[in-house]
Amino acid sequence: MTTTTTDAPPQRSFRLSMLIYDTRYRSYTFQFIAMILVFLFFAYLINNLIQNLAARDQNISFDFLGDPAGYDINQMLIPYDNQMSHLRAAFVGVLNTLLVAFLGCITATVLGVIAGVLRLSNNWLVGKLMAAYVEMFRNVPVLIWILIIFNIMAFAMPQVRAFRGENPESSMLFGAIAFTNRGVYVPKPIWESGSLIVVLVFLASIVGAIWYRRHATKVLYDTGRMLPRGWPTLAILVVPTLLVYFVMGRPIGLEVPELRGFNFQGGIQVRGSLIALWLALSVYTGAFIAENVRAGIQAISRGQTEAAYSLGLRPNRTMSLIILPQALRVIIPPVISQYLNLTKNSSLAIAVGYMDITGTLGGITLNQSGRAIECVLMLMLFYLTISLTISAVLNVYNNAVQLKER
């Protein structure tokens, strides 16, 4: 009886020549060489910059950030005056930029989802109106819309003196909100002892409402039993917060703006520049998001809708429970790009005098200090950080809604 043995081929020892001639290592070698060349190229550029600055008796320094800014900012979220440092002014600009980006992304999402869904409506008039909105706003530069809305705020809104007198020409909305050509005056919250507890309960209520809606969806998918979603969600949001609010002795009050002299005193003034930038970015970006939503919905098979109708689901339930959850896999990636575009387009705020990071650090601070390189580098770092953060957060959500292969 004979036996046949198969010996494995002998392992050859590693040699440097294999980095070039062995296909297992050749690609890594070329990638490493390319990386070294890129590093050398950027090192040459940086060295050339440093030498040119030295020849002009200049050096890269950020000491100017500690100098007094010497200019005022009309809209701010934190205390600031012109004797504070350029760093403080830049931080105020950062917060103003984040405020516009946050408000714009939320409003654009709401407008985009509504317009995208209604554009597919069987109602001819509704569909054409949404199509007109999309085509009109996305085909006109956003700067034009910013200027249009700003001029409407400045010239179409009533002047402050219209609210004065025994029989004023204009009146405040709900007795607390005034729309003027200087902006909108809204009540200011007054935080007293115990207000933090109310806020924490409200945040916990939001988490609870989200959990309940997810639970209701899971029960529907697992058992087919449809739990009510509207009134329980509203009850979870409102009842605990109101209960704690009154138990704690109503620790959160409102300071209503009042007309005193030539202007309103008290409350919060939301300037027309902020409103114009916010609304323009929202309706402009919302038009693009509407197209993303429409494309995502149309990517879902018609059979999904027919199957839902055959089970007795109403059209709104079908859209919210069947179509949109599947369409999100198509919608989210392009929407991420729209959020990034909105954040970067907020730099157009300087056109209407809204002092964001571009207007403070990239505008007045740069002109006063003459430190163009430092200011531009900080601007680039800020927008890069914000963009990467938005992409990272939404990519996590995008991965969560993607189909999982078995």
PyMOL commands that set and color helices and strands:
alter all, ss='L'
color gray80, all
select helices_A, chain A and resi 18-21+23-55+63-66+86-118+124-138+142-155+160-163+195-223+230-247+272-298+302-310+315-352+357-369+372-401
alter helices_A, ss='H'
color red, helices_A
select strands_A, chain A and resi 178-180+183-186+188-191+252-255+258-260+263-265+268-271
alter strands_A, ss='S'
color yellow, strands_A
deselect
rebuild
show_as cartoon
